[in-house]
């Protein structure tokens, strides 16, 4: 183990030095025989405000406000930009490439941190992007450099840590290509074209890739009759849930959170219900058109909000335009030509003779014969480890809310909602936890496991604020039970540093977890899951990565609303070394540049 670690450090250092001398492109076709590359990026983060009304000028990169009108006083809204644009650039690399990303915070008076979804951060847990747990926040007018290896292929995100940052522009697609997928996968290898659909929301209006008027152009080359477009769909909308559908087409989900599905038995569906934080790959198949052997040139991509979800999100329609080149000759119609004559029947994927009326609800609201839910999806059979049929460690977390009455500044009665997990309202530590695990101040405010309650929680009150930590031995097989006792709200959780297998789900939080039937054959592998109101979700995973990994409630608009838990896997720094010059939050005073 020590030799492997030293080799990794030497190789990583060598690659960084080479990259500083000669930057090279990482957006390429991936080959197993090629050496990993070092991929350098620079992200400059700023914050801007705008008035979403028809009388004020709106910059190009916030075209979301076009057409918005209000008879009331102007509303000042804020959003983030990355490299000058609402929604940052897509970062594309190959599996096992090394990333060196310089992040500069130009937001006055606001600290940030970036998380990289899907990546294990093996050997580099200090690059996971959790403020005060794994790194110091990136203070105003400072820089921080992320260095890690992209070891999990798939469609991922980089985003600001808070829910507000993530859903208001401080995010971008992070695509990690795989040589196996490009050349050997029986399904993904035939999808030779790919596109990114990153869906966000601002002031109730949806945008794709930062554009309200976005449209997708799909060009078929040659005479192929198969659709070869791989859609990398990412959805970062906190307040709403949307059904997505493509007019006259069925959708087939290929991956979730970068994890493959059993493609042979995965059905095509008319529409998908998306939840916040979901990342997927999908493709589409044409249904038999009404006008015989011809199809239209433009099709609607429809996002329809779920009626039962609170919020003010609107319906949004974007377009998918088909074009084709046959032997170098464009078949796109000239001006004035009817769109139905533009593309012939045999130039797009074969039609589905018996169109499906099935929908796929990835939230899990209503399951039945016409609506599939997550537990109905077939996970890849070769991914579930056989030894996870049993477990070594079992953790049970109960999510609950309590109303707390109080008095306002002018004596008026107020009521606030207190969120907690197992009675603990999570609070971030005042010292950098990964670097100072034995700090006396930290220990005095840590709860969870078999620890005594912090003094601030005596007696146990409606709000017991502390750093909630649960310890897991490295290599242990873990069963994690999430119980949502809140009957009003759903919660979306993202587990840092680990992927989990969803082995059981049930409605009714009082259901005994031991009586739950577990799918130990081919469960879904995820890192972002919905714990619906009044329900139970059971997941299993092998705790392979040493470090501090946050079980994160991604719906929190700030750092935390109290529903997070730190999973302490293994002994601190047993399988990784924090660089000697890694910033310590105790020594940070004033603007400076952090380059690890």
Helices and strands as residue ranges (DSSP letters): H 2-21, E 38-51, G 60-65, E 76-82, E 91-94, E 98-105, E 114-116, G 125-127, E 142-149, E 154-160, H 163-167, E 171-177, H 179-183, G 188-190, E 193-202, E 205-208, E 215-221, E 229-236, E 242-246, E 249-256, E 259-260, E 271-273, E 279-286, E 294-295, E 298-305, E 316-326, E 329-330, G 339-341, E 343-344, G 345-347, E 359-361, E 371-373, G 374-376, G 386-389, E 393-407, E 413-421, E 425-426, H 440-444, E 446-447, G 455-457, E 465-472, E 477-484, E 491-495, E 500-507, G 513-515, E 524-526, E 528-531, E 535-542, E 547-553, E 565-569, G 585-587
